[in-house]
Amino acid sequence: MEAAPLIAFDNRAALARAAAETGAEAITTAIATRGEACIALSGGSTPESAYSALAAMPLDWPKVTLALVDERFAPPSDEASNERMITRAFASAIDAGAHFKPLYSATPTLAEAADRADALYAELHIDLAVMGMGADAHTASWFPKVAAHALDLNTVRSVVAVHAPGAAGTPHRLTLTRAAYNRAGQALLLITGQDKRRRLDAARNEPIEQAPVAALLAPGAPKLEIFWAA
């Protein structure tokens, strides 16, 4: 596995500020280079303050697309919805013209929602993917031993459905594929706590099927920075 740099911060507030600055730099560079920018965002409690700080920055928001790394098959009214958190954290940026592309749609089945999201996400050029990691070493909705199709680098899909028994919120998930993630310009992994740091260190020596976060460290993956705070 690649030895991606881990940058330790004194506290979580400092981590959030640095993550916001990294996001702003990626957006500014992409707009200067391509005329537009796209960042793919993970849910969870760790990144929300970083997102709010980023949203408050005076960027050229009408040229920015906000996408999701993964989503629960739940409407935005559900507390478990990543869309709910992202649109709350980025409310000022969206008001300023940023475009949000959801993964969830109110279809009868998870498979239909995945097909709709795949069509919507197929053309996205992701400049920065903001990733997280669970205690089981999952990232995105790539859960150990149940997401082989999402981890398949040969898939032509950008989004797939995953059924992960025991996953928080709901076992029914929509997620970027590893193939789609690998097309991102760069990536940022945000983790907090000693337990997750130890789990990440262990994952560096484990197979991807057992510790999917190891896919972020594998050859061919986007350039990755890891931000950590206790």
PyMOL CGO cylinders between C-alpha atoms (Angstrom):
from pymol import cmd
from pymol.cgo import CYLINDER

trace = [
    CYLINDER, 0.00, 0.00, 0.00, 1.06, 3.59, -0.61, 0.3, 1, 1, 1, 1, 1, 1,
    CYLINDER, 1.06, 3.59, -0.61, 2.45, 5.56, 2.35, 0.3, 1, 1, 1, 1, 1, 1,
    CYLINDER, 2.45, 5.56, 2.35, -0.04, 8.43, 2.17, 0.3, 1, 1, 1, 1, 1, 1,
    CYLINDER, -0.04, 8.43, 2.17, 0.96, 11.24, 4.53, 0.3, 1, 1, 1, 1, 1, 1,
    CYLINDER, 0.96, 11.24, 4.53, -0.94, 11.52, 7.82, 0.3, 1, 1, 1, 1, 1, 1,
    CYLINDER, -0.94, 11.52, 7.82, -1.11, 15.05, 9.17, 0.3, 1, 1, 1, 1, 1, 1,
    CYLINDER, -1.11, 15.05, 9.17, -1.98, 15.26, 12.86, 0.3, 1, 1, 1, 1, 1, 1,
    CYLINDER, -1.98, 15.26, 12.86, -3.79, 18.28, 14.29, 0.3, 1, 1, 1, 1, 1, 1,
    CYLINDER, -3.79, 18.28, 14.29, -3.94, 19.47, 17.88, 0.3, 1, 1, 1, 1, 1, 1,
    CYLINDER, -3.94, 19.47, 17.88, -7.73, 19.35, 17.94, 0.3, 1, 1, 1, 1, 1, 1,
    CYLINDER, -7.73, 19.35, 17.94, -10.74, 18.74, 15.75, 0.3, 1, 1, 1, 1, 1, 1,
    CYLINDER, -10.74, 18.74, 15.75, -11.39, 22.43, 15.16, 0.3, 1, 1, 1, 1, 1, 1,
    CYLINDER, -11.39, 22.43, 15.16, -7.93, 22.78, 13.62, 0.3, 1, 1, 1, 1, 1, 1,
    CYLINDER, -7.93, 22.78, 13.62, -8.59, 19.70, 11.46, 0.3, 1, 1, 1, 1, 1, 1,
    CYLINDER, -8.59, 19.70, 11.46, -11.85, 21.24, 10.24, 0.3, 1, 1, 1, 1, 1, 1,
    CYLINDER, -11.85, 21.24, 10.24, -10.16, 24.53, 9.32, 0.3, 1, 1, 1, 1, 1, 1,
    CYLINDER, -10.16, 24.53, 9.32, -7.43, 22.73, 7.39, 0.3, 1, 1, 1, 1, 1, 1,
    CYLINDER, -7.43, 22.73, 7.39, -9.95, 20.55, 5.58, 0.3, 1, 1, 1, 1, 1, 1,
    CYLINDER, -9.95, 20.55, 5.58, -11.95, 23.64, 4.58, 0.3, 1, 1, 1, 1, 1, 1,
    CYLINDER, -11.95, 23.64, 4.58, -8.78, 25.29, 3.26, 0.3, 1, 1, 1, 1, 1, 1,
    CYLINDER, -8.78, 25.29, 3.26, -7.91, 22.15, 1.26, 0.3, 1, 1, 1, 1, 1, 1,
    CYLINDER, -7.91, 22.15, 1.26, -11.40, 22.16, -0.22, 0.3, 1, 1, 1, 1, 1, 1,
    CYLINDER, -11.40, 22.16, -0.22, -11.16, 25.84, -1.13, 0.3, 1, 1, 1, 1, 1, 1,
    CYLINDER, -11.16, 25.84, -1.13, -7.79, 25.31, -2.80, 0.3, 1, 1, 1, 1, 1, 1,
    CYLINDER, -7.79, 25.31, -2.80, -9.10, 22.38, -4.84, 0.3, 1, 1, 1, 1, 1, 1,
    CYLINDER, -9.10, 22.38, -4.84, -12.13, 24.37, -5.95, 0.3, 1, 1, 1, 1, 1, 1,
    CYLINDER, -12.13, 24.37, -5.95, -10.10, 27.45, -6.86, 0.3, 1, 1, 1, 1, 1, 1,
    CYLINDER, -10.10, 27.45, -6.86, -7.55, 25.42, -8.82, 0.3, 1, 1, 1, 1, 1, 1,
    CYLINDER, -7.55, 25.42, -8.82, -10.23, 23.50, -10.72, 0.3, 1, 1, 1, 1, 1, 1,
    CYLINDER, -10.23, 23.50, -10.72, -12.10, 26.65, -11.68, 0.3, 1, 1, 1, 1, 1, 1,
    CYLINDER, -12.10, 26.65, -11.68, -8.87, 28.25, -12.88, 0.3, 1, 1, 1, 1, 1, 1,
    CYLINDER, -8.87, 28.25, -12.88, -8.01, 25.12, -14.87, 0.3, 1, 1, 1, 1, 1, 1,
    CYLINDER, -8.01, 25.12, -14.87, -11.37, 23.86, -16.16, 0.3, 1, 1, 1, 1, 1, 1,
    CYLINDER, -11.37, 23.86, -16.16, -13.77, 26.70, -15.54, 0.3, 1, 1, 1, 1, 1, 1,
    CYLINDER, -13.77, 26.70, -15.54, -15.72, 24.66, -12.98, 0.3, 1, 1, 1, 1, 1, 1,
    CYLINDER, -15.72, 24.66, -12.98, -15.20, 22.44, -9.95, 0.3, 1, 1, 1, 1, 1, 1,
    CYLINDER, -15.20, 22.44, -9.95, -16.78, 19.37, -8.36, 0.3, 1, 1, 1, 1, 1, 1,
    CYLINDER, -16.78, 19.37, -8.36, -16.21, 18.00, -4.88, 0.3, 1, 1, 1, 1, 1, 1,
    CYLINDER, -16.21, 18.00, -4.88, -17.63, 14.69, -3.65, 0.3, 1, 1, 1, 1, 1, 1,
    CYLINDER, -17.63, 14.69, -3.65, -18.53, 14.71, 0.02, 0.3, 1, 1, 1, 1, 1, 1,
    CYLINDER, -18.53, 14.71, 0.02, -18.91, 12.05, 2.68, 0.3, 1, 1, 1, 1, 1, 1,
    CYLINDER, -18.91, 12.05, 2.68, -21.42, 12.19, 5.52, 0.3, 1, 1, 1, 1, 1, 1,
    CYLINDER, -21.42, 12.19, 5.52, -20.86, 11.60, 9.21, 0.3, 1, 1, 1, 1, 1, 1,
    CYLINDER, -20.86, 11.60, 9.21, -20.25, 13.88, 12.15, 0.3, 1, 1, 1, 1, 1, 1,
    CYLINDER, -20.25, 13.88, 12.15, -16.54, 14.50, 11.56, 0.3, 1, 1, 1, 1, 1, 1,
    CYLINDER, -16.54, 14.50, 11.56, -16.67, 16.67, 8.40, 0.3, 1, 1, 1, 1, 1, 1,
    CYLINDER, -16.67, 16.67, 8.40, -19.76, 18.83, 9.04, 0.3, 1, 1, 1, 1, 1, 1,
    CYLINDER, -19.76, 18.83, 9.04, -17.90, 21.70, 10.69, 0.3, 1, 1, 1, 1, 1, 1,
    CYLINDER, -17.90, 21.70, 10.69, -15.33, 21.64, 7.87, 0.3, 1, 1, 1, 1, 1, 1,
    CYLINDER, -15.33, 21.64, 7.87, -18.13, 21.85, 5.32, 0.3, 1, 1, 1, 1, 1, 1,
    CYLINDER, -18.13, 21.85, 5.32, -19.74, 24.80, 7.10, 0.3, 1, 1, 1, 1, 1, 1,
    CYLINDER, -19.74, 24.80, 7.10, -16.38, 26.61, 7.17, 0.3, 1, 1, 1, 1, 1, 1,
    CYLINDER, -16.38, 26.61, 7.17, -15.83, 25.92, 3.48, 0.3, 1, 1, 1, 1, 1, 1,
    CYLINDER, -15.83, 25.92, 3.48, -19.34, 27.10, 2.59, 0.3, 1, 1, 1, 1, 1, 1,
    CYLINDER, -19.34, 27.10, 2.59, -18.66, 30.42, 4.30, 0.3, 1, 1, 1, 1, 1, 1,
    CYLINDER, -18.66, 30.42, 4.30, -15.68, 31.17, 2.04, 0.3, 1, 1, 1, 1, 1, 1,
    CYLINDER, -15.68, 31.17, 2.04, -16.14, 33.69, -0.81, 0.3, 1, 1, 1, 1, 1, 1,
    CYLINDER, -16.14, 33.69, -0.81, -15.65, 31.26, -3.69, 0.3, 1, 1, 1, 1, 1, 1,
    CYLINDER, -15.65, 31.26, -3.69, -17.17, 31.31, -7.17, 0.3, 1, 1, 1, 1, 1, 1,
    CYLINDER, -17.17, 31.31, -7.17, -20.00, 29.05, -6.02, 0.3, 1, 1, 1, 1, 1, 1,
    CYLINDER, -20.00, 29.05, -6.02, -22.09, 29.10, -9.24, 0.3, 1, 1, 1, 1, 1, 1,
    CYLINDER, -22.09, 29.10, -9.24, -19.22, 27.18, -10.86, 0.3, 1, 1, 1, 1, 1, 1,
    CYLINDER, -19.22, 27.18, -10.86, -19.15, 24.51, -8.13, 0.3, 1, 1, 1, 1, 1, 1,
    CYLINDER, -19.15, 24.51, -8.13, -20.98, 21.17, -8.06, 0.3, 1, 1, 1, 1, 1, 1,
    CYLINDER, -20.98, 21.17, -8.06, -21.44, 19.40, -4.73, 0.3, 1, 1, 1, 1, 1, 1,
    CYLINDER, -21.44, 19.40, -4.73, -21.77, 15.63, -5.08, 0.3, 1, 1, 1, 1, 1, 1,
    CYLINDER, -21.77, 15.63, -5.08, -21.94, 12.77, -2.60, 0.3, 1, 1, 1, 1, 1, 1,
    CYLINDER, -21.94, 12.77, -2.60, -19.55, 9.89, -2.00, 0.3, 1, 1, 1, 1, 1, 1,
    CYLINDER, -19.55, 9.89, -2.00, -22.39, 7.72, -0.72, 0.3, 1, 1, 1, 1, 1, 1,
    CYLINDER, -22.39, 7.72, -0.72, -25.92, 7.89, 0.60, 0.3, 1, 1, 1, 1, 1, 1,
    CYLINDER, -25.92, 7.89, 0.60, -28.47, 5.93, 2.53, 0.3, 1, 1, 1, 1, 1, 1,
    CYLINDER, -28.47, 5.93, 2.53, -31.64, 4.94, 0.68, 0.3, 1, 1, 1, 1, 1, 1,
    CYLINDER, -31.64, 4.94, 0.68, -33.59, 7.41, 2.77, 0.3, 1, 1, 1, 1, 1, 1,
    CYLINDER, -33.59, 7.41, 2.77, -35.24, 10.74, 1.93, 0.3, 1, 1, 1, 1, 1, 1,
    CYLINDER, -35.24, 10.74, 1.93, -33.66, 14.05, 2.99, 0.3, 1, 1, 1, 1, 1, 1,
    CYLINDER, -33.66, 14.05, 2.99, -36.28, 14.32, 5.73, 0.3, 1, 1, 1, 1, 1, 1,
    CYLINDER, -36.28, 14.32, 5.73, -34.61, 11.35, 7.46, 0.3, 1, 1, 1, 1, 1, 1,
    CYLINDER, -34.61, 11.35, 7.46, -32.00, 12.20, 10.09, 0.3, 1, 1, 1, 1, 1, 1,
    CYLINDER, -32.00, 12.20, 10.09, -29.74, 9.51, 8.58, 0.3, 1, 1, 1, 1, 1, 1,
    CYLINDER, -29.74, 9.51, 8.58, -29.66, 11.20, 5.17, 0.3, 1, 1, 1, 1, 1, 1,
    CYLINDER, -29.66, 11.20, 5.17, -26.27, 12.47, 4.05, 0.3, 1, 1, 1, 1, 1, 1,
    CYLINDER, -26.27, 12.47, 4.05, -28.06, 14.86, 1.70, 0.3, 1, 1, 1, 1, 1, 1,
    CYLINDER, -28.06, 14.86, 1.70, -29.79, 16.40, 4.72, 0.3, 1, 1, 1, 1, 1, 1,
    CYLINDER, -29.79, 16.40, 4.72, -26.47, 17.12, 6.43, 0.3, 1, 1, 1, 1, 1, 1,
    CYLINDER, -26.47, 17.12, 6.43, -24.65, 18.31, 3.31, 0.3, 1, 1, 1, 1, 1, 1,
    CYLINDER, -24.65, 18.31, 3.31, -27.36, 20.73, 2.24, 0.3, 1, 1, 1, 1, 1, 1,
    CYLINDER, -27.36, 20.73, 2.24, -27.54, 22.07, 5.80, 0.3, 1, 1, 1, 1, 1, 1,
    CYLINDER, -27.54, 22.07, 5.80, -23.77, 22.57, 6.06, 0.3, 1, 1, 1, 1, 1, 1,
    CYLINDER, -23.77, 22.57, 6.06, -23.52, 24.09, 2.56, 0.3, 1, 1, 1, 1, 1, 1,
    CYLINDER, -23.52, 24.09, 2.56, -26.74, 26.13, 2.76, 0.3, 1, 1, 1, 1, 1, 1,
    CYLINDER, -26.74, 26.13, 2.76, -24.96, 29.46, 2.25, 0.3, 1, 1, 1, 1, 1, 1,
    CYLINDER, -24.96, 29.46, 2.25, -22.97, 28.12, -0.71, 0.3, 1, 1, 1, 1, 1, 1,
    CYLINDER, -22.97, 28.12, -0.71, -26.10, 26.69, -2.31, 0.3, 1, 1, 1, 1, 1, 1,
    CYLINDER, -26.10, 26.69, -2.31, -27.85, 30.01, -1.76, 0.3, 1, 1, 1, 1, 1, 1,
    CYLINDER, -27.85, 30.01, -1.76, -24.86, 31.61, -3.51, 0.3, 1, 1, 1, 1, 1, 1,
    CYLINDER, -24.86, 31.61, -3.51, -25.32, 29.38, -6.55, 0.3, 1, 1, 1, 1, 1, 1,
    CYLINDER, -25.32, 29.38, -6.55, -23.57, 26.06, -5.87, 0.3, 1, 1, 1, 1, 1, 1,
    CYLINDER, -23.57, 26.06, -5.87, -25.21, 23.07, -7.52, 0.3, 1, 1, 1, 1, 1, 1,
    CYLINDER, -25.21, 23.07, -7.52, -26.05, 19.94, -5.52, 0.3, 1, 1, 1, 1, 1, 1,
    CYLINDER, -26.05, 19.94, -5.52, -26.36, 16.53, -7.19, 0.3, 1, 1, 1, 1, 1, 1,
    CYLINDER, -26.36, 16.53, -7.19, -28.17, 13.98, -5.01, 0.3, 1, 1, 1, 1, 1, 1,
    CYLINDER, -28.17, 13.98, -5.01, -27.73, 10.24, -4.99, 0.3, 1, 1, 1, 1, 1, 1,
    CYLINDER, -27.73, 10.24, -4.99, -31.11, 9.46, -3.45, 0.3, 1, 1, 1, 1, 1, 1,
    CYLINDER, -31.11, 9.46, -3.45, -34.29, 9.54, -5.50, 0.3, 1, 1, 1, 1, 1, 1,
    CYLINDER, -34.29, 9.54, -5.50, -37.75, 8.43, -4.43, 0.3, 1, 1, 1, 1, 1, 1,
    CYLINDER, -37.75, 8.43, -4.43, -37.90, 5.34, -6.62, 0.3, 1, 1, 1, 1, 1, 1,
    CYLINDER, -37.90, 5.34, -6.62, -39.75, 2.12, -5.74, 0.3, 1, 1, 1, 1, 1, 1,
    CYLINDER, -39.75, 2.12, -5.74, -36.51, 0.16, -5.43, 0.3, 1, 1, 1, 1, 1, 1,
    CYLINDER, -36.51, 0.16, -5.43, -32.90, 0.74, -4.44, 0.3, 1, 1, 1, 1, 1, 1,
    CYLINDER, -32.90, 0.74, -4.44, -31.75, -0.64, -7.81, 0.3, 1, 1, 1, 1, 1, 1,
    CYLINDER, -31.75, -0.64, -7.81, -33.78, 1.99, -9.68, 0.3, 1, 1, 1, 1, 1, 1,
    CYLINDER, -33.78, 1.99, -9.68, -32.32, 4.75, -7.50, 0.3, 1, 1, 1, 1, 1, 1,
    CYLINDER, -32.32, 4.75, -7.50, -28.82, 3.44, -8.25, 0.3, 1, 1, 1, 1, 1, 1,
    CYLINDER, -28.82, 3.44, -8.25, -29.51, 3.50, -11.99, 0.3, 1, 1, 1, 1, 1, 1,
    CYLINDER, -29.51, 3.50, -11.99, -30.75, 7.10, -11.83, 0.3, 1, 1, 1, 1, 1, 1,
    CYLINDER, -30.75, 7.10, -11.83, -27.77, 8.19, -9.75, 0.3, 1, 1, 1, 1, 1, 1,
    CYLINDER, -27.77, 8.19, -9.75, -25.35, 6.37, -12.04, 0.3, 1, 1, 1, 1, 1, 1,
    CYLINDER, -25.35, 6.37, -12.04, -26.69, 8.30, -15.04, 0.3, 1, 1, 1, 1, 1, 1,
    CYLINDER, -26.69, 8.30, -15.04, -26.45, 11.59, -13.12, 0.3, 1, 1, 1, 1, 1, 1,
    CYLINDER, -26.45, 11.59, -13.12, -22.92, 10.97, -11.85, 0.3, 1, 1, 1, 1, 1, 1,
    CYLINDER, -22.92, 10.97, -11.85, -21.40, 9.39, -14.97, 0.3, 1, 1, 1, 1, 1, 1,
    CYLINDER, -21.40, 9.39, -14.97, -20.32, 12.74, -16.43, 0.3, 1, 1, 1, 1, 1, 1,
    CYLINDER, -20.32, 12.74, -16.43, -18.96, 14.27, -13.22, 0.3, 1, 1, 1, 1, 1, 1,
    CYLINDER, -18.96, 14.27, -13.22, -15.31, 15.27, -13.10, 0.3, 1, 1, 1, 1, 1, 1,
    CYLINDER, -15.31, 15.27, -13.10, -14.53, 15.02, -9.37, 0.3, 1, 1, 1, 1, 1, 1,
    CYLINDER, -14.53, 15.02, -9.37, -11.70, 17.33, -8.39, 0.3, 1, 1, 1, 1, 1, 1,
    CYLINDER, -11.70, 17.33, -8.39, -11.66, 16.41, -4.69, 0.3, 1, 1, 1, 1, 1, 1,
    CYLINDER, -11.66, 16.41, -4.69, -13.21, 13.46, -2.85, 0.3, 1, 1, 1, 1, 1, 1,
    CYLINDER, -13.21, 13.46, -2.85, -13.62, 13.90, 0.89, 0.3, 1, 1, 1, 1, 1, 1,
    CYLINDER, -13.62, 13.90, 0.89, -13.62, 10.47, 2.51, 0.3, 1, 1, 1, 1, 1, 1,
    CYLINDER, -13.62, 10.47, 2.51, -14.29, 9.11, 5.97, 0.3, 1, 1, 1, 1, 1, 1,
    CYLINDER, -14.29, 9.11, 5.97, -13.70, 5.76, 7.66, 0.3, 1, 1, 1, 1, 1, 1,
    CYLINDER, -13.70, 5.76, 7.66, -15.82, 3.63, 9.97, 0.3, 1, 1, 1, 1, 1, 1,
    CYLINDER, -15.82, 3.63, 9.97, -14.61, 1.52, 12.88, 0.3, 1, 1, 1, 1, 1, 1,
    CYLINDER, -14.61, 1.52, 12.88, -14.84, -1.54, 10.60, 0.3, 1, 1, 1, 1, 1, 1,
    CYLINDER, -14.84, -1.54, 10.60, -12.48, 0.12, 8.08, 0.3, 1, 1, 1, 1, 1, 1,
    CYLINDER, -12.48, 0.12, 8.08, -15.24, 0.83, 5.57, 0.3, 1, 1, 1, 1, 1, 1,
    CYLINDER, -15.24, 0.83, 5.57, -15.12, 3.98, 3.50, 0.3, 1, 1, 1, 1, 1, 1,
    CYLINDER, -15.12, 3.98, 3.50, -17.85, 5.33, 1.21, 0.3, 1, 1, 1, 1, 1, 1,
    CYLINDER, -17.85, 5.33, 1.21, -20.37, 2.46, 1.43, 0.3, 1, 1, 1, 1, 1, 1,
    CYLINDER, -20.37, 2.46, 1.43, -17.67, -0.09, 0.72, 0.3, 1, 1, 1, 1, 1, 1,
    CYLINDER, -17.67, -0.09, 0.72, -18.27, -2.42, 3.62, 0.3, 1, 1, 1, 1, 1, 1,
    CYLINDER, -18.27, -2.42, 3.62, -16.07, -5.43, 4.37, 0.3, 1, 1, 1, 1, 1, 1,
    CYLINDER, -16.07, -5.43, 4.37, -17.06, -8.58, 2.50, 0.3, 1, 1, 1, 1, 1, 1,
    CYLINDER, -17.06, -8.58, 2.50, -20.31, -7.18, 1.04, 0.3, 1, 1, 1, 1, 1, 1,
    CYLINDER, -20.31, -7.18, 1.04, -19.18, -4.58, -1.51, 0.3, 1, 1, 1, 1, 1, 1,
    CYLINDER, -19.18, -4.58, -1.51, -17.05, -6.54, -3.98, 0.3, 1, 1, 1, 1, 1, 1,
    CYLINDER, -17.05, -6.54, -3.98, -19.03, -5.15, -6.94, 0.3, 1, 1, 1, 1, 1, 1,
    CYLINDER, -19.03, -5.15, -6.94, -18.46, -1.57, -5.71, 0.3, 1, 1, 1, 1, 1, 1,
    CYLINDER, -18.46, -1.57, -5.71, -14.72, -2.24, -5.40, 0.3, 1, 1, 1, 1, 1, 1,
    CYLINDER, -14.72, -2.24, -5.40, -14.42, -3.79, -8.86, 0.3, 1, 1, 1, 1, 1, 1,
    CYLINDER, -14.42, -3.79, -8.86, -12.11, -1.56, -10.91, 0.3, 1, 1, 1, 1, 1, 1,
    CYLINDER, -12.11, -1.56, -10.91, -13.48, -3.01, -14.14, 0.3, 1, 1, 1, 1, 1, 1,
    CYLINDER, -13.48, -3.01, -14.14, -17.05, -1.83, -13.62, 0.3, 1, 1, 1, 1, 1, 1,
    CYLINDER, -17.05, -1.83, -13.62, -18.38, 0.76, -16.04, 0.3, 1, 1, 1, 1, 1, 1,
    CYLINDER, -18.38, 0.76, -16.04, -20.68, 2.17, -13.38, 0.3, 1, 1, 1, 1, 1, 1,
    CYLINDER, -20.68, 2.17, -13.38, -20.08, 5.28, -11.29, 0.3, 1, 1, 1, 1, 1, 1,
    CYLINDER, -20.08, 5.28, -11.29, -22.76, 4.45, -8.70, 0.3, 1, 1, 1, 1, 1, 1,
    CYLINDER, -22.76, 4.45, -8.70, -24.03, 1.11, -7.43, 0.3, 1, 1, 1, 1, 1, 1,
    CYLINDER, -24.03, 1.11, -7.43, -26.42, -0.15, -4.77, 0.3, 1, 1, 1, 1, 1, 1,
    CYLINDER, -26.42, -0.15, -4.77, -24.99, -1.91, -1.72, 0.3, 1, 1, 1, 1, 1, 1,
    CYLINDER, -24.99, -1.91, -1.72, -26.80, -3.94, 0.92, 0.3, 1, 1, 1, 1, 1, 1,
    CYLINDER, -26.80, -3.94, 0.92, -24.78, -3.86, 4.14, 0.3, 1, 1, 1, 1, 1, 1,
    CYLINDER, -24.78, -3.86, 4.14, -26.48, -5.63, 7.08, 0.3, 1, 1, 1, 1, 1, 1,
    CYLINDER, -26.48, -5.63, 7.08, -25.79, -3.79, 10.31, 0.3, 1, 1, 1, 1, 1, 1,
    CYLINDER, -25.79, -3.79, 10.31, -24.77, -0.51, 8.67, 0.3, 1, 1, 1, 1, 1, 1,
    CYLINDER, -24.77, -0.51, 8.67, -25.85, 2.58, 10.60, 0.3, 1, 1, 1, 1, 1, 1,
    CYLINDER, -25.85, 2.58, 10.60, -29.06, 4.27, 9.51, 0.3, 1, 1, 1, 1, 1, 1,
    CYLINDER, -29.06, 4.27, 9.51, -30.11, 1.68, 6.97, 0.3, 1, 1, 1, 1, 1, 1,
    CYLINDER, -30.11, 1.68, 6.97, -28.43, -1.29, 5.28, 0.3, 1, 1, 1, 1, 1, 1,
    CYLINDER, -28.43, -1.29, 5.28, -29.60, -0.02, 1.89, 0.3, 1, 1, 1, 1, 1, 1,
    CYLINDER, -29.60, -0.02, 1.89, -26.93, 2.24, 0.39, 0.3, 1, 1, 1, 1, 1, 1,
    CYLINDER, -26.93, 2.24, 0.39, -25.93, 4.07, -2.79, 0.3, 1, 1, 1, 1, 1, 1,
    CYLINDER, -25.93, 4.07, -2.79, -22.23, 4.58, -3.31, 0.3, 1, 1, 1, 1, 1, 1,
    CYLINDER, -22.23, 4.58, -3.31, -19.59, 5.75, -5.73, 0.3, 1, 1, 1, 1, 1, 1,
    CYLINDER, -19.59, 5.75, -5.73, -17.68, 2.83, -7.15, 0.3, 1, 1, 1, 1, 1, 1,
    CYLINDER, -17.68, 2.83, -7.15, -13.98, 2.49, -6.61, 0.3, 1, 1, 1, 1, 1, 1,
    CYLINDER, -13.98, 2.49, -6.61, -13.56, 3.00, -10.36, 0.3, 1, 1, 1, 1, 1, 1,
    CYLINDER, -13.56, 3.00, -10.36, -15.36, 6.37, -10.15, 0.3, 1, 1, 1, 1, 1, 1,
    CYLINDER, -15.36, 6.37, -10.15, -13.37, 7.36, -7.06, 0.3, 1, 1, 1, 1, 1, 1,
    CYLINDER, -13.37, 7.36, -7.06, -10.13, 6.57, -8.83, 0.3, 1, 1, 1, 1, 1, 1,
    CYLINDER, -10.13, 6.57, -8.83, -10.97, 9.16, -11.49, 0.3, 1, 1, 1, 1, 1, 1,
    CYLINDER, -10.97, 9.16, -11.49, -10.94, 11.95, -8.86, 0.3, 1, 1, 1, 1, 1, 1,
    CYLINDER, -10.94, 11.95, -8.86, -8.18, 14.52, -9.03, 0.3, 1, 1, 1, 1, 1, 1,
    CYLINDER, -8.18, 14.52, -9.03, -7.25, 14.17, -5.36, 0.3, 1, 1, 1, 1, 1, 1,
    CYLINDER, -7.25, 14.17, -5.36, -8.67, 12.89, -2.09, 0.3, 1, 1, 1, 1, 1, 1,
    CYLINDER, -8.67, 12.89, -2.09, -8.77, 13.79, 1.57, 0.3, 1, 1, 1, 1, 1, 1,
    CYLINDER, -8.77, 13.79, 1.57, -9.44, 11.28, 4.35, 0.3, 1, 1, 1, 1, 1, 1,
    CYLINDER, -9.44, 11.28, 4.35, -10.70, 12.73, 7.64, 0.3, 1, 1, 1, 1, 1, 1,
    CYLINDER, -10.70, 12.73, 7.64, -10.48, 10.60, 10.78, 0.3, 1, 1, 1, 1, 1, 1,
    CYLINDER, -10.48, 10.60, 10.78, -10.64, 11.31, 14.49, 0.3, 1, 1, 1, 1, 1, 1,
    CYLINDER, -10.64, 11.31, 14.49, -9.82, 9.36, 17.62, 0.3, 1, 1, 1, 1, 1, 1,
    CYLINDER, -9.82, 9.36, 17.62, -7.05, 6.96, 18.59, 0.3, 1, 1, 1, 1, 1, 1,
    CYLINDER, -7.05, 6.96, 18.59, -9.11, 3.88, 17.71, 0.3, 1, 1, 1, 1, 1, 1,
    CYLINDER, -9.11, 3.88, 17.71, -9.57, 4.95, 14.10, 0.3, 1, 1, 1, 1, 1, 1,
    CYLINDER, -9.57, 4.95, 14.10, -5.93, 5.86, 13.74, 0.3, 1, 1, 1, 1, 1, 1,
    CYLINDER, -5.93, 5.86, 13.74, -4.97, 2.37, 14.91, 0.3, 1, 1, 1, 1, 1, 1,
    CYLINDER, -4.97, 2.37, 14.91, -7.55, 0.83, 12.59, 0.3, 1, 1, 1, 1, 1, 1,
    CYLINDER, -7.55, 0.83, 12.59, -6.19, 2.76, 9.62, 0.3, 1, 1, 1, 1, 1, 1,
    CYLINDER, -6.19, 2.76, 9.62, -2.64, 1.72, 10.45, 0.3, 1, 1, 1, 1, 1, 1,
    CYLINDER, -2.64, 1.72, 10.45, -3.75, -1.92, 10.54, 0.3, 1, 1, 1, 1, 1, 1,
    CYLINDER, -3.75, -1.92, 10.54, -5.64, -1.55, 7.25, 0.3, 1, 1, 1, 1, 1, 1,
    CYLINDER, -5.64, -1.55, 7.25, -2.41, -0.67, 5.44, 0.3, 1, 1, 1, 1, 1, 1,
    CYLINDER, -2.41, -0.67, 5.44, -1.44, -4.34, 5.73, 0.3, 1, 1, 1, 1, 1, 1,
    CYLINDER, -1.44, -4.34, 5.73, -4.83, -5.93, 5.09, 0.3, 1, 1, 1, 1, 1, 1,
    CYLINDER, -4.83, -5.93, 5.09, -6.59, -6.97, 1.88, 0.3, 1, 1, 1, 1, 1, 1,
    CYLINDER, -6.59, -6.97, 1.88, -9.08, -4.47, 0.48, 0.3, 1, 1, 1, 1, 1, 1,
    CYLINDER, -9.08, -4.47, 0.48, -11.98, -6.92, 0.80, 0.3, 1, 1, 1, 1, 1, 1,
    CYLINDER, -11.98, -6.92, 0.80, -11.36, -7.05, 4.57, 0.3, 1, 1, 1, 1, 1, 1,
    CYLINDER, -11.36, -7.05, 4.57, -10.48, -3.37, 5.05, 0.3, 1, 1, 1, 1, 1, 1,
    CYLINDER, -10.48, -3.37, 5.05, -11.95, -1.38, 2.14, 0.3, 1, 1, 1, 1, 1, 1,
    CYLINDER, -11.95, -1.38, 2.14, -10.28, 1.86, 3.25, 0.3, 1, 1, 1, 1, 1, 1,
    CYLINDER, -10.28, 1.86, 3.25, -7.07, 0.25, 1.96, 0.3, 1, 1, 1, 1, 1, 1,
    CYLINDER, -7.07, 0.25, 1.96, -8.40, 0.95, -1.56, 0.3, 1, 1, 1, 1, 1, 1,
    CYLINDER, -8.40, 0.95, -1.56, -7.61, 4.62, -0.95, 0.3, 1, 1, 1, 1, 1, 1,
    CYLINDER, -7.61, 4.62, -0.95, -3.97, 3.68, -0.43, 0.3, 1, 1, 1, 1, 1, 1,
    CYLINDER, -3.97, 3.68, -0.43, -3.64, 1.33, -3.39, 0.3, 1, 1, 1, 1, 1, 1,
    CYLINDER, -3.64, 1.33, -3.39, -1.68, 2.02, -6.60, 0.3, 1, 1, 1, 1, 1, 1,
    CYLINDER, -1.68, 2.02, -6.60, -3.78, 3.96, -9.10, 0.3, 1, 1, 1, 1, 1, 1,
    CYLINDER, -3.78, 3.96, -9.10, -5.83, 5.74, -6.45, 0.3, 1, 1, 1, 1, 1, 1,
    CYLINDER, -5.83, 5.74, -6.45, -5.93, 9.55, -6.37, 0.3, 1, 1, 1, 1, 1, 1,
    CYLINDER, -5.93, 9.55, -6.37, -3.28, 11.42, -4.43, 0.3, 1, 1, 1, 1, 1, 1,
    CYLINDER, -3.28, 11.42, -4.43, -4.43, 11.17, -0.81, 0.3, 1, 1, 1, 1, 1, 1,
    CYLINDER, -4.43, 11.17, -0.81, -3.88, 13.29, 2.28, 0.3, 1, 1, 1, 1, 1, 1,
    CYLINDER, -3.88, 13.29, 2.28, -4.98, 11.99, 5.68, 0.3, 1, 1, 1, 1, 1, 1,
    CYLINDER, -4.98, 11.99, 5.68, -6.02, 14.49, 8.34, 0.3, 1, 1, 1, 1, 1, 1,
    CYLINDER, -6.02, 14.49, 8.34, -6.29, 13.18, 11.91, 0.3, 1, 1, 1, 1, 1, 1,
    CYLINDER, -6.29, 13.18, 11.91, -7.07, 14.64, 15.31, 0.3, 1, 1, 1, 1, 1, 1,
    CYLINDER, -7.07, 14.64, 15.31, -7.67, 12.95, 18.63, 0.3, 1, 1, 1, 1, 1, 1,
]
cmd.load_cgo(trace, "trace")
